[in-house]
């Protein structure tokens, strides 16, 4: 699950749009409240257009409206950035949004599982959920299936964080090492 705070609003994206809808509802409520106050000030200004106190209040309300609109846009962008970051993973794997995989002995929706993994890793590592999808894409490029990606992503992220490597380098190192271990194991049989 990914959490992000935006000026007093915490957006949690947990595979459904419930967190996003709640955050947007709160921002929309703030915007409507500001608009209502602004209308009241406008009515009073019609009666007394030179009232400097009302003009200052109008300026504050307009500033608030701009901030609230920016918060709404930021909230929408947070969700859109993550969703778009999953598209390359899906394309690299050559699957559809409703493709199924087996993970830990259970049949699961591949993209839902990988999205949940990226979000979880985004909250428990030094990397954001969007960065975790980048690492997933590198694993997909290495030909990893969903189970292998689920098993390997934490190792890639830990190596990148501990070694100060970028995700591409860490992914290459881990997948090369895994390939080498598999080759040695086969030769020993």
N, C-alpha and C positions, 0 to 999 in steps of 0.2 A: 504494500500500500504506500503510495506517495503522498506526502503532506507538504504543503507549501503555505507559508503565511504571507498574506498581502494586507498590510495596514489593518490589522485586527481581524482578518478573515482567514481561516485556515481551510484550504481546499484539499480534500482527500480524494484521490482518484483510485478507486478500488475495483476496477473492472466493470463498474456500472457507472451510470451518470448521476447517481443519487447525491454524492458529495458535491459534484459540480452544480447540480440543480439547486441544492441548498445554498451554496455560496452565491450563486447568481440571484436567487430569491432575496437574500439578505441585501445584496448590492442594489437590486431593483427597488427594494423597500426604501433604502436610504435615498436613492435618486428621487423617488416619488415624494418623499417627505421634504426634500430640499426644494423640489419644484413647487410644492404646495406653499411652503414658506415664501418662496420667491413671488408667487402670485399675490399673496397677502401684502407683501412689501410694495409690489407694483400698484395695488389698489390704493394704498396709503400715499404713495408718491403722486398719484393723480390728484389727490386732494391738496398735497403740499409738495410740489416738485422741487422746492429749494431746501428741503429738510436734509441737512448734511448727515444727520444720524441715520436716516433711512437710506441715503445713498451709500453710506459706509456698510450698512447691513446688506444692501443689495450686492455690493462688491464682494463681501464675504460669502454670501450664498452662491454667487456665480463661481467663485473660486472653489467652493465645496462641490458644486455640480461638475466642474471640470475634473477634480480629483476622483469623484465617485465614478464618473464615466471611464476614466483611465483605469481604475481598479477593475471595472467590469471587463474592459478589453484585456487587461493583464490576466484575469481569471480565465477568460476564453482562450488566450494564447497558451497558457500553461497546459491546458488539456489538449489543444491542437498540436502543440510541439511533440508531446509524447506519442499521440496517435499517429502522426506522420512519421515519427522515427521508427515505428514498427513496420511500415510499408517495405523498406528495403529488406528486412528479415524475411518477410513473406515472399517477396520476389526472388531473393537469393535461394530460398528453399524450394521455390517453384510450386507453391501450394496455394490453395484458396483459403478464404477466411473460415470456411467450415470444415477444413481438413482435420482429420482425427489422427492421433498418435497414441502410442502406449508409453506411459510413464509410471514407473513403480508398480507395474502389473495392472494398471487401470487404463481404460480407453478414455482419452481426454481430447478436448478441442485444442489443437496445436497452438493457435495464435492466442487463445485465452490463457493457456498455461504459460506460454513464454512472456506474455504481457504481465501476468501476475508475478512471475519470477523477477522480471526487470523492476517492477514496482517494489517488490519486497527487498531486493538487493539495493535499490535506491534509498531505502530507509535504514538499511543496516550496514552500509559501507560508505566509503568516502566519495562514492560516485552517485550522480543523479540517476533517476530511472531512464532518462533519455540517453545518458552515457552508457548505461547497462545494455540498452538495445543496440548500441554501436558494437559492443563486445559480442553480443549475440549474433550480429551480422557477420563478424569475423569468424565465429565458430561455424556459422552456416556456410561461409565460403570455404572452410576446411572440410566440408562434407559431413559435418556432425548431424546426427538425427536429434530429435527432441529430447530423448532421454540423456544422450551424451551432453547436450547443451545444458540441461538442468544440472547435471552432475559436475560439469566443468566450469561454468560461469563463476561460481564463488572462488575457485582457484585462480582464474584469470584476474579477477578483480583484486584479490589479495596480493598476487604477484605484482600487479601494476602499482598498487598503493605502497607496498613494502619496498619495491625496487625503484620506484620513481619512473617507471616505464609508461609510455603511452599504451592505450588499450590494444592497438594493432601489434605492437612489439610483444606485449605480454601474451596475447592470444597466439601469436606465432611460436613463442617459446613453449607454451604449454602444449599446443597441438603437436609440435615437433617432438617434444619429450614423450608424449603419449604414444605417438607413432613409433618412436624408437623403442619404447618399452614393449609394445605389442610385437615388434619385429624380433626382439631378443627373446621374448617368451615363446614365440613360434619356433624359433631356431633351437631352443632348449628342449623342445618336445621330441 
